[in-house]
Every structure is written in C-alpha cells, then in structure tokens.
Amino acid sequence: MIARPELERKVAVGLEHSPVTLLLGPRQCGKTTLARQLGAGREGSYYDLESPRDLARLAQPQTVLEAARGLVVLDEIHQRPDLLPLLRVLADRQPSPCQFLLLGSASPDLMKKSSETLAGRVHFVDMSGFTLAETGVERKLELWMRGGFPKSFLAEDEPGSVKWREDFIQTFLQRDLPMLGIQVPPATLHRFWTMLAHYHGQIWNGSEIGSSLGVSYHATRRYLDALSGAYVVRQLPPWFENLGKRVVKSPKVYVRDTGLLHALLDIPDFPALQGHPKLGASWEGFVIEQILSWAGERNAYFWATHSRAELDLMVLAKGKRWGIEVKYQDAPTITKSMRMAMQDLKLERLWVVYPGPTGYPMDEKIECVSLAQLPQIRDTLQ
C-alpha cells in the first residue's frame, strides 16, 4: 500500500467546504481504494453503481439517500447520472446530515451534467496514477517504465506489469469507453491510440493522422477528445500572444501514463526503451505529468514558433511566467531556444529537468535540476 496524502488532503478540503465532492480519474487509478481509506473509521455508506446488489439497495434512491448519515460514497457515478438532480436537492439541506463523495471516470457527459446540475455545490478533484511524490524519487525508473496505475506499478515483475497494461488497454477500449457513452469501434480507437503514441510529445496534426487511418480530420478530432476526456491522453495547449512572430496554435499531445505509452509502442523493458526513438519524448511526458500533478493544468502551456524555437512547459503562478525545459541528456547546456523563450516570454526563471543526480546553475535565471529537486520548484511556484 502506497500512501497518497496530498490526494487525501484535496478530497478532505472538498468534503469540508462543499456538500458534494467529485473525484475524477481514469479507470483503475485507485479512486475506490482512496475512498475506502477516507471512509475508514467514520460513519457512512458505500454504493458501487456497477454492482447489482448495490443498485438494488438504491431501488428507492430518494428514501435511501435522505436517511443517509456521515460520508456517502457513490462509486462509478457515471452509471447513474439520473441521481444528480436528487443530489442537488439533498445538498441544499441545512444543516446537511451527510457529505457525498462521487467517484467517476471522466466523460464529457458526466462533466457537463455535474457542472450544470450541481453548480455551486460540487468540488472537483482530479486523480491520476501514482506520482514521484508518492512512490519516492528512488523508484523513478520503475515509475517511468511501468507508469502510475497501481496494479501495473506494484506488479511482481516486468512481464506481469506489461500483461496488466495490455489487458487494461483491451478492456478500456472494448468495455469502459462504451460505458462512458463513447461509441467508436474498439479496433479503430486502438489503431488511433497506437498512432497517437508515435506522435507523443509532438504537435497535433489531425489531417496527417486521419489520412493514415483513412478517416476525416473531424473524426480524428472526435477520437482525440474522447481519449482526453477519459484521462488517458493529454492535450497541452499552446501559448500565443502578439509577439510579432508566427507561433504554433495547435496543442501538443501526450499519452498521459508512460506505462501505457510503452505498452502501445511495444517497449517491454528499460533496455528496450533506451534504444527506442521515443526515449526523449517519453522522458518529457513523464516529467511534465509529475509537474502538472501539483501545478495543475489550467495555467500550463507549451510555446513554439514556426522558426523552431520552443519551450516544453510554461506555468503561470504568482502573476509571473515560469519556464520548464525537459532534456534526456547527461549535461544539458543553454540553447538558442532557451534564450529566445526567456526574452520573448519574459520568464521569471527557467528550469531544465534532466535525469542526472544533482543540479547545477546554467545562467543567472536558468538552472539545471534533477527529479529530486522538483519539490523545490513546487515550493517556488506555490
């Protein structure tokens, strides 16, 4: 068991200040385990909305939930969106005899209905797999290779981890996505997702991918949004303003979990990853996900110009702009791109994250840092 204190704190804040807290994340990322830990030792009730027995217990939902006390957990809430109007009524009771914790795999329909129906009553918490802050930086290679899904990361050996991820991909496409209301043939989405893995860390080009798949640009856009909404793909938005330069205005795309990325690319172990052309892109995505796990995604962007100047990540915090560049190199040096980003974006500071053990200064406002130093960046930005 790996403790997840920061997630527990975020959910506790939601439960303290809102009558309803919605914990969102991909399937199998540990939402149920976290909810059970939060409910241990306190009055409450738990309902799995995929369980026939629990659905039978909720045959008369208003009667049952009106009488509930303490912490009420409704797992897989996307299976019963019809409960949301009732929860709105129950959330408005003063004083409220219970708190509602809803667990769901993200889907456009659930997000839309919960935001509209529970407006002003719901606190959202995003969740992913394990992060470095939870596993410890000493297990960075294991986390990078296997990804953060608990059953993949905690598998007894590498083949067991690979098998779990392959099974997850198949089940996710054949069962989970249709249950989230996404009606696309699983074989088509598997081809698209695999192709997207080869574009990991690159600018989105829906026309090129659509041509390879034999579908329209609009279809690829729909597939991308479906996988993004299910928390397995990230679209990192571009930053653009009137700088007098032609800048990229399409998002960069990443497979959010590097374990799934490696499974889609058929990379079984770390020696195979070291010889793969997506090594640097995999490292970039891994580091970016670690940073966004605490920096959040609302104020995170990448920046690129058509003259090939680029910054991997820019975070807005404390009214300033902070830059992060990710390099899989033994000893990164300052590049022309970094200089241009510092000047054009007016960055307060720029950090270069590399896989080495210790950091070193590169310039007055540019510093090379290791993964172990990410908490220092967090302290600076928060």
BELVENFEN-V167860 format. One record per pair of residues at least 24 apart in sequence whose C-alpha atoms are under 10 Angstrom apart, sorted by the first residue. I is the first residue (numbers start at 0). J is the second residue. If there is no record, write none. Layout:
i=<I | I>
j=<J | J>
This chain:
i=<0 | 0 | 0 | 1 | 1 | 1 | 1 | 1 | 2 | 2 | 2 | 2 | 2 | 2 | 3 | 3 | 3 | 3 | 3 | 3 | 3 | 4 | 4 | 4 | 5 | 5 | 5 | 6 | 6 | 6 | 6 | 6 | 6 | 6 | 7 | 7 | 7 | 7 | 8 | 9 | 9 | 9 | 9 | 10 | 10 | 10 | 10 | 10 | 10 | 10 | 11 | 12 | 12 | 13 | 13 | 13 | 13 | 13 | 13 | 14 | 14 | 14 | 14 | 14 | 14 | 14 | 15 | 15 | 16 | 16 | 16 | 17 | 17 | 17 | 17 | 17 | 17 | 17 | 17 | 18 | 18 | 18 | 18 | 18 | 18 | 18 | 18 | 18 | 18 | 18 | 18 | 18 | 18 | 18 | 18 | 18 | 19 | 19 | 19 | 19 | 19 | 19 | 19 | 19 | 19 | 19 | 19 | 19 | 19 | 19 | 19 | 19 | 20 | 20 | 20 | 20 | 20 | 20 | 20 | 20 | 20 | 20 | 20 | 21 | 21 | 21 | 21 | 21 | 21 | 21 | 21 | 21 | 21 | 21 | 21 | 21 | 21 | 21 | 22 | 22 | 22 | 22 | 22 | 22 | 22 | 22 | 22 | 22 | 22 | 22 | 22 | 23 | 23 | 23 | 23 | 23 | 23 | 23 | 23 | 23 | 23 | 23 | 23 | 23 | 23 | 23 | 23 | 24 | 24 | 24 | 24 | 24 | 24 | 24 | 24 | 24 | 24 | 24 | 24 | 24 | 24 | 25 | 25 | 25 | 25 | 25 | 25 | 25 | 25 | 25 | 25 | 25 | 25 | 25 | 25 | 25 | 26 | 26 | 26 | 26 | 26 | 26 | 26 | 26 | 26 | 26 | 26 | 26 | 26 | 26 | 27 | 27 | 27 | 27 | 27 | 27 | 27 | 27 | 27 | 28 | 28 | 28 | 28 | 28 | 28 | 28 | 28 | 28 | 28 | 29 | 29 | 29 | 29 | 29 | 29 | 29 | 30 | 30 | 30 | 30 | 30 | 30 | 30 | 30 | 30 | 31 | 31 | 31 | 31 | 31 | 31 | 34 | 34 | 34 | 34 | 34 | 34 | 34 | 34 | 35 | 37 | 38 | 38 | 38 | 38 | 38 | 41 | 41 | 42 | 42 | 42 | 42 | 42 | 42 | 43 | 43 | 43 | 43 | 43 | 43 | 43 | 43 | 43 | 44 | 44 | 44 | 44 | 44 | 44 | 44 | 45 | 45 | 45 | 45 | 45 | 45 | 46 | 46 | 46 | 46 | 46 | 46 | 46 | 47 | 47 | 47 | 47 | 47 | 47 | 47 | 48 | 48 | 48 | 48 | 48 | 48 | 48 | 48 | 49 | 49 | 49 | 49 | 49 | 49 | 50 | 50 | 54 | 60 | 60 | 61 | 61 | 61 | 61 | 64 | 64 | 64 | 65 | 65 | 65 | 65 | 66 | 66 | 67 | 67 | 67 | 67 | 68 | 68 | 68 | 68 | 68 | 69 | 69 | 69 | 69 | 69 | 70 | 70 | 70 | 70 | 70 | 71 | 71 | 71 | 71 | 71 | 72 | 72 | 72 | 72 | 72 | 73 | 73 | 73 | 73 | 73 | 74 | 74 | 74 | 74 | 74 | 75 | 75 | 75 | 75 | 75 | 76 | 76 | 76 | 76 | 76 | 76 | 77 | 77 | 77 | 77 | 77 | 77 | 77 | 77 | 77 | 77 | 77 | 77 | 77 | 77 | 78 | 78 | 78 | 78 | 78 | 78 | 79 | 80 | 80 | 80 | 80 | 80 | 81 | 83 | 83 | 83 | 83 | 83 | 83 | 84 | 84 | 84 | 84 | 84 | 85 | 85 | 86 | 86 | 86 | 87 | 87 | 87 | 87 | 87 | 87 | 87 | 88 | 90 | 90 | 90 | 91 | 103 | 104 | 104 | 104 | 104 | 104 | 104 | 104 | 105 | 105 | 105 | 105 | 105 | 105 | 105 | 105 | 106 | 106 | 106 | 106 | 106 | 106 | 106 | 106 | 106 | 106 | 106 | 106 | 107 | 107 | 107 | 107 | 107 | 107 | 107 | 107 | 108 | 108 | 108 | 108 | 109 | 109 | 110 | 125 | 125 | 125 | 126 | 126 | 127 | 127 | 127 | 127 | 127 | 127 | 128 | 128 | 128 | 128 | 129 | 129 | 129 | 130 | 130 | 130 | 130 | 130 | 130 | 131 | 131 | 131 | 131 | 131 | 131 | 131 | 132 | 132 | 132 | 132 | 132 | 132 | 135 | 136 | 136 | 136 | 136 | 136 | 137 | 137 | 139 | 139 | 139 | 139 | 140 | 140 | 141 | 141 | 141 | 142 | 142 | 142 | 142 | 143 | 143 | 143 | 143 | 143 | 143 | 143 | 143 | 143 | 143 | 144 | 144 | 144 | 144 | 144 | 144 | 144 | 144 | 144 | 144 | 144 | 144 | 144 | 144 | 144 | 145 | 145 | 145 | 145 | 145 | 145 | 145 | 145 | 145 | 145 | 146 | 146 | 146 | 146 | 146 | 146 | 146 | 146 | 146 | 147 | 147 | 147 | 147 | 147 | 148 | 148 | 148 | 148 | 151 | 151 | 152 | 157 | 157 | 157 | 158 | 158 | 160 | 160 | 160 | 161 | 161 | 161 | 161 | 161 | 161 | 161 | 161 | 162 | 162 | 163 | 163 | 164 | 164 | 164 | 164 | 164 | 164 | 165 | 165 | 165 | 165 | 165 | 167 | 168 | 168 | 168 | 168 | 171 | 172 | 175 | 176 | 176 | 176 | 179 | 179 | 179 | 180 | 181 | 181 | 181 | 181 | 181 | 182 | 182 | 183 | 183 | 183 | 183 | 187 | 187 | 187 | 188 | 188 | 188 | 188 | 188 | 189 | 190 | 191 | 191 | 191 | 191 | 192 | 192 | 192 | 192 | 192 | 192 | 192 | 192 | 193 | 193 | 193 | 193 | 193 | 193 | 193 | 194 | 194 | 195 | 195 | 195 | 195 | 195 | 195 | 195 | 195 | 196 | 196 | 196 | 196 | 196 | 196 | 196 | 196 | 196 | 196 | 196 | 196 | 196 | 197 | 197 | 197 | 197 | 197 | 197 | 197 | 197 | 198 | 198 | 198 | 198 | 198 | 198 | 199 | 199 | 199 | 199 | 199 | 199 | 199 | 199 | 199 | 199 | 199 | 199 | 199 | 200 | 200 | 200 | 200 | 200 | 200 | 200 | 200 | 200 | 200 | 200 | 200 | 200 | 200 | 200 | 200 | 201 | 201 | 201 | 201 | 201 | 202 | 202 | 202 | 202 | 202 | 202 | 202 | 202 | 202 | 202 | 202 | 202 | 203 | 203 | 203 | 203 | 203 | 203 | 203 | 203 | 204 | 204 | 204 | 204 | 205 | 223 | 226 | 227 | 227 | 227 | 227 | 230 | 230 | 230 | 231 | 231 | 231 | 231 | 232 | 232 | 233 | 233 | 233 | 234 | 234 | 235 | 235 | 235 | 235 | 235 | 235 | 235 | 235 | 235 | 236 | 236 | 236 | 236 | 236 | 236 | 236 | 236 | 237 | 237 | 237 | 237 | 237 | 237 | 237 | 237 | 238 | 238 | 238 | 238 | 238 | 238 | 238 | 238 | 238 | 239 | 239 | 239 | 239 | 239 | 239 | 240 | 242 | 242 | 243 | 244 | 244 | 244 | 244 | 244 | 245 | 245 | 245 | 245 | 246 | 246 | 246 | 246 | 246 | 246 | 246 | 246 | 247 | 247 | 247 | 247 | 247 | 247 | 247 | 247 | 248 | 248 | 248 | 248 | 249 | 250 | 250 | 250 | 251 | 251 | 251 | 251 | 252 | 253 | 253 | 253 | 253 | 253 | 253 | 253 | 254 | 254 | 254 | 254 | 255 | 255 | 255 | 255 | 255 | 256 | 256 | 256 | 256 | 257 | 257 | 257 | 257 | 257 | 257 | 258 | 260 | 278 | 279 | 279 | 279 | 279 | 280 | 280 | 280 | 281 | 282 | 282 | 282 | 282 | 282 | 282 | 283 | 283 | 283 | 283 | 283 | 283 | 283 | 283 | 284 | 284 | 285 | 286 | 286 | 286 | 286 | 286 | 286 | 286 | 286 | 286 | 287 | 287 | 287 | 287 | 287 | 287 | 289 | 289 | 290 | 290 | 290 | 290 | 290 | 290 | 290 | 293 | 293 | 293 | 294 | 294 | 294 | 294 | 302 | 302 | 303 | 303 | 304 | 306 | 307 | 308 | 308 | 308 | 308 | 308 | 308 | 308 | 309 | 309 | 309 | 309 | 309 | 310 | 310 | 310 | 310 | 310 | 310 | 310 | 311 | 312 | 312 | 313 | 313 | 313 | 313 | 314 | 314 | 315 | 315 | 316 | 316 | 316 | 317 | 317 | 317 | 319 | 319 | 319 | 319 | 319 | 320 | 320 | 320 | 320 | 320 | 320 | 320 | 321 | 321 | 321 | 321 | 321 | 321 | 321 | 321 | 321 | 322 | 322 | 322 | 322 | 322 | 322 | 322 | 323 | 323 | 323 | 323 | 323 | 323 | 323 | 323 | 323 | 324 | 324 | 324 | 324 | 324 | 324 | 325 | 325 | 325 | 325 | 325 | 325 | 325 | 326 | 326 | 326 | 326 | 326 | 327 | 327 | 327 | 327 | 327 | 328 | 328 | 328 | 328 | 329 | 329 | 329 | 329 | 330 | 330 | 330 | 330 | 330 | 331 | 331 | 331 | 332 | 332 | 332 | 332 | 333 | 333 | 333 | 333 | 333 | 337 | 338 | 341 | 350>
j=<32 | 149 | 153 | 129 | 133 | 134 | 149 | 153 | 33 | 36 | 129 | 132 | 133 | 134 | 29 | 33 | 129 | 130 | 132 | 133 | 134 | 33 | 132 | 133 | 132 | 133 | 293 | 30 | 33 | 124 | 125 | 126 | 127 | 133 | 33 | 34 | 36 | 37 | 37 | 122 | 123 | 124 | 125 | 34 | 37 | 100 | 122 | 123 | 124 | 125 | 37 | 122 | 124 | 98 | 100 | 121 | 122 | 123 | 124 | 70 | 97 | 98 | 99 | 100 | 121 | 122 | 98 | 122 | 120 | 121 | 122 | 90 | 98 | 99 | 119 | 120 | 121 | 122 | 123 | 86 | 87 | 89 | 90 | 91 | 92 | 95 | 96 | 97 | 98 | 99 | 100 | 117 | 119 | 120 | 121 | 122 | 71 | 86 | 87 | 89 | 90 | 97 | 98 | 99 | 100 | 101 | 117 | 119 | 120 | 121 | 122 | 123 | 72 | 98 | 99 | 100 | 101 | 102 | 120 | 121 | 122 | 123 | 124 | 72 | 73 | 76 | 99 | 100 | 101 | 102 | 103 | 110 | 113 | 121 | 122 | 123 | 124 | 125 | 74 | 76 | 100 | 101 | 102 | 103 | 104 | 105 | 122 | 123 | 124 | 125 | 126 | 75 | 101 | 102 | 103 | 104 | 105 | 106 | 109 | 110 | 123 | 124 | 125 | 126 | 127 | 229 | 230 | 102 | 103 | 104 | 105 | 106 | 124 | 125 | 126 | 127 | 128 | 228 | 229 | 230 | 231 | 103 | 104 | 105 | 106 | 125 | 126 | 127 | 128 | 148 | 171 | 175 | 228 | 229 | 230 | 231 | 75 | 103 | 104 | 105 | 127 | 128 | 148 | 167 | 171 | 175 | 176 | 229 | 230 | 231 | 104 | 127 | 128 | 148 | 149 | 150 | 151 | 167 | 171 | 104 | 126 | 127 | 128 | 129 | 147 | 148 | 149 | 150 | 151 | 126 | 127 | 128 | 129 | 148 | 149 | 150 | 74 | 75 | 101 | 102 | 103 | 104 | 126 | 127 | 128 | 72 | 73 | 74 | 75 | 102 | 103 | 70 | 71 | 72 | 73 | 74 | 100 | 101 | 102 | 72 | 70 | 69 | 70 | 71 | 72 | 100 | 69 | 70 | 67 | 68 | 69 | 70 | 71 | 97 | 67 | 68 | 69 | 70 | 71 | 72 | 97 | 98 | 99 | 68 | 69 | 70 | 71 | 72 | 73 | 99 | 70 | 71 | 72 | 73 | 74 | 100 | 71 | 72 | 73 | 74 | 75 | 76 | 101 | 72 | 73 | 74 | 75 | 76 | 78 | 102 | 73 | 74 | 75 | 76 | 77 | 78 | 79 | 102 | 74 | 75 | 76 | 77 | 78 | 79 | 74 | 75 | 79 | 85 | 86 | 85 | 86 | 88 | 89 | 89 | 97 | 99 | 89 | 92 | 96 | 97 | 96 | 97 | 96 | 97 | 98 | 99 | 95 | 96 | 97 | 98 | 99 | 95 | 96 | 97 | 98 | 99 | 96 | 97 | 98 | 99 | 100 | 97 | 98 | 99 | 100 | 101 | 98 | 99 | 100 | 101 | 102 | 99 | 100 | 101 | 102 | 103 | 100 | 101 | 102 | 103 | 104 | 101 | 102 | 103 | 104 | 105 | 100 | 101 | 102 | 103 | 104 | 109 | 101 | 102 | 103 | 104 | 105 | 106 | 108 | 109 | 110 | 112 | 113 | 178 | 179 | 180 | 103 | 104 | 109 | 178 | 179 | 180 | 109 | 108 | 109 | 112 | 113 | 116 | 112 | 109 | 112 | 113 | 115 | 116 | 117 | 112 | 113 | 115 | 116 | 117 | 116 | 117 | 116 | 117 | 120 | 113 | 116 | 117 | 118 | 119 | 120 | 121 | 117 | 117 | 120 | 121 | 120 | 179 | 175 | 176 | 178 | 179 | 228 | 229 | 230 | 179 | 225 | 226 | 227 | 228 | 229 | 230 | 231 | 176 | 178 | 179 | 180 | 181 | 224 | 225 | 226 | 227 | 228 | 229 | 230 | 179 | 180 | 181 | 224 | 225 | 227 | 228 | 229 | 179 | 180 | 181 | 228 | 179 | 180 | 228 | 230 | 292 | 295 | 230 | 292 | 230 | 231 | 255 | 256 | 288 | 292 | 152 | 255 | 256 | 292 | 256 | 289 | 292 | 285 | 288 | 289 | 290 | 292 | 293 | 286 | 289 | 290 | 292 | 370 | 371 | 373 | 289 | 292 | 293 | 371 | 373 | 374 | 371 | 369 | 370 | 371 | 372 | 373 | 370 | 371 | 285 | 354 | 370 | 371 | 269 | 354 | 258 | 268 | 269 | 256 | 257 | 258 | 285 | 256 | 257 | 258 | 261 | 269 | 281 | 282 | 284 | 285 | 286 | 256 | 257 | 258 | 259 | 260 | 261 | 262 | 266 | 267 | 268 | 269 | 272 | 281 | 282 | 285 | 256 | 257 | 258 | 259 | 260 | 261 | 262 | 267 | 268 | 269 | 255 | 256 | 257 | 258 | 259 | 260 | 261 | 262 | 285 | 255 | 256 | 257 | 258 | 259 | 256 | 257 | 258 | 259 | 258 | 259 | 258 | 267 | 268 | 269 | 267 | 268 | 258 | 262 | 267 | 258 | 259 | 261 | 262 | 265 | 266 | 267 | 268 | 262 | 267 | 259 | 262 | 258 | 259 | 260 | 261 | 262 | 263 | 258 | 259 | 262 | 263 | 265 | 259 | 192 | 259 | 262 | 263 | 229 | 226 | 229 | 225 | 226 | 229 | 225 | 228 | 229 | 225 | 221 | 222 | 225 | 226 | 229 | 222 | 225 | 218 | 221 | 222 | 225 | 212 | 214 | 222 | 219 | 222 | 223 | 225 | 226 | 263 | 263 | 219 | 222 | 223 | 226 | 222 | 223 | 226 | 231 | 232 | 254 | 260 | 263 | 254 | 259 | 260 | 262 | 263 | 264 | 265 | 263 | 264 | 223 | 232 | 252 | 253 | 254 | 260 | 263 | 264 | 232 | 252 | 253 | 254 | 257 | 259 | 260 | 261 | 262 | 263 | 264 | 277 | 281 | 253 | 254 | 260 | 263 | 264 | 276 | 277 | 280 | 251 | 252 | 253 | 254 | 277 | 280 | 232 | 233 | 251 | 252 | 253 | 254 | 255 | 260 | 277 | 280 | 281 | 283 | 284 | 233 | 234 | 235 | 250 | 251 | 252 | 253 | 254 | 277 | 279 | 280 | 281 | 282 | 283 | 284 | 311 | 250 | 251 | 252 | 253 | 280 | 234 | 235 | 236 | 237 | 247 | 248 | 249 | 250 | 251 | 252 | 253 | 303 | 234 | 235 | 248 | 249 | 250 | 251 | 252 | 253 | 249 | 250 | 251 | 252 | 249 | 252 | 254 | 252 | 253 | 254 | 255 | 254 | 255 | 256 | 255 | 256 | 259 | 260 | 256 | 260 | 284 | 288 | 296 | 296 | 300 | 287 | 296 | 297 | 299 | 300 | 301 | 302 | 311 | 312 | 296 | 297 | 298 | 299 | 300 | 301 | 302 | 312 | 299 | 300 | 301 | 302 | 303 | 311 | 312 | 313 | 299 | 300 | 301 | 302 | 303 | 310 | 312 | 313 | 344 | 300 | 301 | 302 | 303 | 304 | 344 | 344 | 343 | 344 | 343 | 303 | 304 | 305 | 306 | 343 | 303 | 304 | 305 | 306 | 302 | 303 | 304 | 305 | 306 | 307 | 308 | 309 | 301 | 302 | 303 | 304 | 305 | 306 | 307 | 309 | 301 | 302 | 303 | 304 | 303 | 300 | 301 | 302 | 300 | 301 | 302 | 311 | 284 | 280 | 281 | 283 | 284 | 285 | 287 | 288 | 281 | 284 | 285 | 288 | 281 | 284 | 285 | 287 | 288 | 281 | 284 | 285 | 288 | 281 | 282 | 283 | 284 | 285 | 288 | 285 | 284 | 327 | 325 | 326 | 327 | 328 | 325 | 326 | 327 | 327 | 325 | 326 | 327 | 352 | 353 | 354 | 311 | 312 | 324 | 325 | 326 | 327 | 352 | 353 | 311 | 325 | 325 | 323 | 324 | 325 | 326 | 352 | 353 | 354 | 370 | 373 | 311 | 312 | 323 | 324 | 325 | 352 | 370 | 373 | 314 | 323 | 370 | 373 | 374 | 376 | 377 | 374 | 377 | 381 | 376 | 377 | 380 | 381 | 340 | 344 | 336 | 340 | 336 | 336 | 336 | 334 | 335 | 336 | 337 | 338 | 339 | 340 | 335 | 336 | 337 | 339 | 340 | 336 | 337 | 339 | 340 | 341 | 344 | 349 | 351 | 349 | 350 | 340 | 344 | 346 | 349 | 346 | 380 | 346 | 380 | 379 | 380 | 381 | 379 | 380 | 381 | 345 | 346 | 347 | 348 | 380 | 344 | 345 | 346 | 347 | 348 | 349 | 380 | 345 | 346 | 347 | 348 | 349 | 350 | 376 | 379 | 380 | 346 | 347 | 348 | 349 | 350 | 351 | 365 | 348 | 349 | 350 | 351 | 352 | 365 | 366 | 367 | 376 | 349 | 350 | 351 | 352 | 353 | 367 | 350 | 351 | 352 | 353 | 354 | 367 | 368 | 351 | 352 | 353 | 354 | 367 | 351 | 352 | 353 | 354 | 355 | 352 | 353 | 354 | 355 | 353 | 354 | 355 | 356 | 354 | 355 | 358 | 359 | 367 | 355 | 361 | 367 | 361 | 362 | 366 | 367 | 361 | 362 | 365 | 366 | 367 | 365 | 365 | 365 | 376>
